[in-house]
Amino acid sequence: MTKFRPCIDLHDGKVKQIVGATLTDNQDTIKENFVSDKSPAHFANLYRQQNLTGGHIIQLGQTPNNKQAALSALAAWPGGMQIGGGINLENAAEWLTAGASHIIVTSYLFAPDGSFLPERLTKLATEIGKENLVIDLSCRRTTQGWTVAMNRWQTLTNLHITTENLDHIANHCDELLIHAADVEGLCNGIDQQLVKMLGQWKKIPITYAGGAATIADIHLTHQHSQGNVDITVGSALDIFGGSGMTLTELTKWNNQ
């Protein structure tokens, strides 16, 4: 069954919801849907109280403020959430020690030009254990179908979302996290075709993110993935200033 997975997105040390396609080095172009006056630890505690497991903390940009914010959230719920953003072989163990259930990796697996480096995936899985590793294959629509994007979803790689590539990567990790970057933060509905494709694959757990606007999108994710893909909700959620869904109804969905 499709489950709701919680998230904490960090930007400059604050919990925010940002339109994914606007996330660049130019601060003036970033479109923020929501900026919280509450701490990251507040949200981690909230999820802990509701026993909402398998969620993730994403550091959008590598700043000291983000790192401290992420550490505070992990300390609020040791072993309760995954951590992503700037993770590599050198710092992965540090984040696990800090309380992350898994580390989430994207850009480290690619060269600066976007070329996939499979040897890094193998080494990372060997060093920290595949059971502790989530691979983020967040993507954009291209002529190839869906293409993985790195560097805050601004750089397209040479890795496409195909069953063959998913099969290879699944041999080295515990889960996949896939944001549909083109619809992320827009609250205009999920990418139903992507969800259906991922649901048909169903080799390891997958969390989808992007575009969820109302509880109907949770039902659609369950329907199109045959219950094989979980979903996270950001800008539409009441705790992030949204009006499309409440944390209470999503918790109820998980518990049904």
N, C-alpha and C positions, 0 to 999 in steps of 0.2 A: 504494500500500500504506500502511496505517496505520502511523505511526511513534510511538515513545515520545519525548516532549519533556521535558527536565528542568526543574525549577523551584527557586527559592530564595525562600521567603516570609519577609519581615522584619517583625518587630514589636518596637518598642523596641530596635532595633539587634541583635537576636538572630534566628537562624534558628529558625523555629517552624512547627508545623502546628496550625492552629486550626479548630474547627468553624465554618464560615462564618456560619451563622445566629446565632451568639452574639457576633459582632464588633460591639460597640457602644462608646459613650463610657464606659460603666460598666465599669471594669476587673473588678469582682467577677463580672460575668455571662459573661466570656470563658472558653470552655472550650478549654484547650490540650491537644492530643494529644501534643505533643512540643516540647521546648525543647533545642536543641543546645548543647553546651559547645565546639563547634568554630566557627571563624569563617566568615563568608560566603565569604571568599576560598578557604577549604579546599574548599567544595563546588564553586565555580567551577573550581578546579584539577582536581578529581575529574572533572567533566564534560569538561573540556578533554582530559584524559588518555585518556578513552574516546571522544573525538570525537563527543560527543552535542550536536548543533547545534540551533538554533532554540528553545532554552529561554528562560525568562523569570525575571526578578527582580521581585517585587512588594513595594512598600513599603506595609505595612498601617498607615496613620497617618503623618502628616507630623511627624516629630520629628528633631532634629539627629542622634540616634543612628542612625536609619534611613538618613539621607542618607549619613553616613560609611560605614556598613556596605555600602550599595549601591555607593558609589564604589570601595570596596576590592575588591568582587566583580568589578566591571567592569575594574578594573586588572589583576586576575589573569587575565582572558581578554578582551583588547581585541577587539571585533568578534564575540565569541562568544555574547553573550546580549542579550536584549531587556530594557528597563526600564519599569516602570509604577508608578503611585502618585503622584498629585499633579502629573502632567505637564500643562503648558499651553503656549500659544504663546510665552510669555515665557521659559520655561526649557527648551524642547524641544531647542534647538540645543546647550545646555550639556551635556545628557546624551549626545547623539551625540558631541560632542567628547571626553567622558569615556570613550568606548569602547563605548557601546551600539550594537548592530547596528540596532535599531529602537527607537522610543519607543511606549509603549502608552498609549492615552488613553481615558478614560470620562467622568468627572464634568465635565470642562471643556466637553463637548459639550452640556451641559444647564443650564438655569436652576435656581436653588435649589429651585423647586417641581417640578422634574422634566420641564419642557418641553424637547423636543429643539430645539437651535439649529443647523440645518443650515449656516448661514453660517459658523459656527466651524469645522466640518469642512472646508468648502471652503477657507477661509483657511489652516488648518493644513497641508493637503495642498499648497497653493500655496507656502507659505513654506518648508517643510522637505523637500518632495518626497514624493509618495505612496509611493514605494519605501522610505521610511524609517518608515512609519507602520503601526501595528497598532491596530485599534479593538477595545476590550474591550466586548463585548455580553453580559456576564454577566447572568444572568436568574433570575427566579423563576416558578413556575407560577401562573397566574391564570386567570380566566374567559376571557381573550383567548388563552390558550395559554401562551406564555412572554413575560414582560414584562421589559425591561431594568431592572436595579436599579443605583443609584449610591450614593455615600457608604458604602463598605464593605458594599454590598448591602442597606442598610437602607431606602433611599428608592426606591419604584417610580416609574418615569418614564412618559411617554406614548408610548414607543417599544416596539413589539412585534416579536417575531421572526417576520417574514413574508418571503416571497420578494421582495416588492416593496421592502421596507425594506433587505433584504440587498443587492439589486441596486443600490440607490442608494448605499449606503455603500461597496460594493466599488469603485465608480468613483473613490474618493478614498483608498484604502489598499492595502497590500500583502498583509495577512493579517487574520484575525479571531481573537480569543481569547474563548472562551465558557465561563465557569464556570456549572454548574448549581448555584446557590447553595443550593437546598433540600437537596441531598444532599452538598454539599461537606464533606469531613472526616469523614463518617459511616462510610465503608468498608462500605456496604450495597449496593453495585452502582451502575452508571452509570444515567443517565436514557436508556433505550434509545430511547424515542420521539423525544426531542430529537436524539439522534445520528443516527437514521434520517432525520429531516427535513433536517438539515444535510448529510448525505451525498448526498441527492437534489439539493440545490442546486448544489454543487460548482463555483462560479465562481472562487474564489480559495482559497488554503490556509486551513484552520481548525484550531485546536487546541481540543479539548474538555477540560474538567477537572471532576471531581466524582464521588465515590463509588467509584472504582475500588478493588477489594478484593483481587483475585487476577489471575493471568495470564489467567484465563477472560474477564475484563472487557476485556482487550486484544483477544482474539479476537472478542468480541462487538462491540466498536467497529469492528473491521475488517469484520466481517460486515454489521452494520446500516448502515454508511456506505459499503459497497462499496469500502472502502479509501481513501475520500476525506476522512476526518477523522483527524487525529492526536490523541494523548491525552497528558496529563500525569498523573503519579501522585504523591501526597503522603503522607498518613498511613499508607498500607499498605506503603510502601517501607522496606526494611531500614535504609537510611542515615538515615531519619527515625524509627527506633524501631519500625517496622512489621514484621509477620510474613507478610504476604500475598504480597509479591514482593521479589526482590532486584535490585539494580542490574545485576548480572552477567547475569541472565536477560533483562532488558529490553534491555541492550546486545546480547546475542545475537540477540534478536528483530529489532532494527534491522539487524543485519548479515546476516541470512539472505537 
